[in-house]
Amino acid sequence: MNNDVMHLKNGDFAILPEAPYSSTDVAEGVYMPHENIEEHIMDFVKGNIESSRGHQHMREVLDDIIVDLSNFRNALATPEQYLKKELL
């Protein structure tokens, strides 16, 4: 996910930082702005669909998307951690 483009509300673009990724929960995850999380979610879904189109059944693609989103979630701070740092 390196060098993905994030579309800013004012119409500008910015480089989206690489998505954190972990197959297990981490003690304290990465704190990302809401907009970055949203962009990464859309990138995971779109990337899986585009890279699998024509040679993989969408049921398999769904499994890949779920794994990617779960691993992304595992690496992020929990809602409770965000609240504790007053970031929500």
C-alpha positions as a Markdown table, in Angstrom:
| # | Residue | x | y | z |
|---|---|---|---|---|
| 1 | Met | 0.0 | 0.0 | 0.0 |
| 2 | Asn | 3.0 | 2.3 | -0.3 |
| 3 | Asn | 2.4 | 5.6 | -2.0 |
| 4 | Asp | -1.4 | 5.4 | -2.2 |
| 5 | Val | -3.0 | 8.7 | -2.8 |
| 6 | Met | -5.4 | 10.2 | -0.3 |
| 7 | His | -8.0 | 12.7 | -1.6 |
| 8 | Leu | -8.4 | 15.6 | 0.7 |
| 9 | Lys | -11.6 | 17.5 | 1.3 |
| 10 | Asn | -10.2 | 20.6 | -0.3 |
| 11 | Gly | -9.5 | 18.8 | -3.6 |
| 12 | Asp | -5.8 | 18.3 | -3.0 |
| 13 | Phe | -4.0 | 15.0 | -2.8 |
| 14 | Ala | -1.6 | 13.6 | -0.2 |
| 15 | Ile | 0.5 | 10.5 | 0.0 |
| 16 | Leu | -1.3 | 8.0 | 2.3 |
| 17 | Pro | 1.1 | 6.4 | 4.8 |
| 18 | Glu | 1.4 | 2.6 | 4.5 |
| 19 | Ala | -1.3 | 0.7 | 6.3 |
| 20 | Pro | -0.3 | -1.0 | 9.6 |
| 21 | Tyr | -0.9 | -4.7 | 9.4 |
| 22 | Ser | -0.8 | -7.5 | 12.0 |
| 23 | Ser | -2.1 | -11.0 | 12.1 |
| 24 | Thr | -2.5 | -10.7 | 15.9 |
| 25 | Asp | -3.7 | -7.9 | 18.2 |
| 26 | Val | -1.0 | -5.6 | 19.3 |
| 27 | Ala | -0.7 | -4.2 | 22.8 |
| 28 | Glu | -1.1 | -0.6 | 21.7 |
| 29 | Gly | -2.0 | -0.1 | 18.0 |
| 30 | Val | -1.3 | 2.7 | 15.6 |
| 31 | Tyr | -3.4 | 5.9 | 16.0 |
| 32 | Met | -4.5 | 7.1 | 12.6 |
| 33 | Pro | -6.8 | 9.9 | 11.6 |
| 34 | His | -10.3 | 8.9 | 10.7 |
| 35 | Glu | -9.8 | 9.9 | 7.0 |
| 36 | Asn | -6.7 | 7.7 | 6.7 |
| 37 | Ile | -8.5 | 4.7 | 8.1 |
| 38 | Glu | -11.3 | 5.2 | 5.6 |
| 39 | Glu | -9.0 | 5.5 | 2.7 |
| 40 | His | -7.1 | 2.3 | 3.7 |
| 41 | Ile | -10.4 | 0.4 | 4.0 |
| 42 | Met | -11.4 | 1.5 | 0.5 |
| 43 | Asp | -7.9 | 0.7 | -0.9 |
| 44 | Phe | -8.0 | -2.9 | 0.6 |
| 45 | Val | -11.4 | -3.6 | -0.9 |
| 46 | Lys | -10.7 | -2.0 | -4.3 |
| 47 | Gly | -7.2 | -3.5 | -4.5 |
| 48 | Asn | -8.4 | -7.0 | -3.8 |
| 49 | Ile | -11.2 | -6.8 | -6.4 |
| 50 | Glu | -9.1 | -5.3 | -9.1 |
| 51 | Ser | -6.2 | -7.7 | -8.7 |
| 52 | Ser | -8.5 | -10.7 | -8.7 |
| 53 | Arg | -10.9 | -9.8 | -11.4 |
| 54 | Gly | -11.1 | -12.5 | -14.1 |
| 55 | His | -9.2 | -15.2 | -12.4 |
| 56 | Gln | -10.6 | -15.6 | -8.9 |
| 57 | His | -14.2 | -16.1 | -7.7 |
| 58 | Met | -15.6 | -13.2 | -5.8 |
| 59 | Arg | -16.3 | -15.5 | -2.8 |
| 60 | Glu | -12.5 | -16.0 | -2.6 |
| 61 | Val | -11.9 | -12.3 | -3.0 |
| 62 | Leu | -14.3 | -11.7 | -0.1 |
| 63 | Asp | -12.2 | -14.0 | 2.1 |
| 64 | Asp | -9.1 | -12.0 | 1.1 |
| 65 | Ile | -10.8 | -8.7 | 1.9 |
| 66 | Ile | -11.9 | -9.9 | 5.3 |
| 67 | Val | -8.4 | -11.1 | 6.2 |
| 68 | Asp | -6.8 | -7.8 | 5.1 |
| 69 | Leu | -9.4 | -5.7 | 7.0 |
| 70 | Ser | -9.0 | -7.9 | 10.1 |
| 71 | Asn | -5.2 | -7.6 | 10.0 |
| 72 | Phe | -5.5 | -3.8 | 9.5 |
| 73 | Arg | -7.9 | -3.6 | 12.5 |
| 74 | Asn | -5.6 | -5.7 | 14.6 |
| 75 | Ala | -2.8 | -3.1 | 14.1 |
| 76 | Leu | -4.9 | -0.1 | 14.9 |
| 77 | Ala | -5.5 | 1.3 | 18.4 |
| 78 | Thr | -8.8 | 0.1 | 19.8 |
| 79 | Pro | -11.7 | 2.6 | 20.3 |
| 80 | Glu | -11.1 | 2.5 | 24.0 |
| 81 | Gln | -7.4 | 3.5 | 23.5 |
| 82 | Tyr | -8.5 | 6.4 | 21.2 |
| 83 | Leu | -11.0 | 7.5 | 23.9 |
| 84 | Lys | -8.3 | 7.3 | 26.7 |
| 85 | Lys | -6.1 | 9.6 | 24.6 |
| 86 | Glu | -9.1 | 11.8 | 23.8 |
| 87 | Leu | -8.8 | 11.2 | 20.1 |
| 88 | Leu | -12.4 | 10.3 | 19.5 |
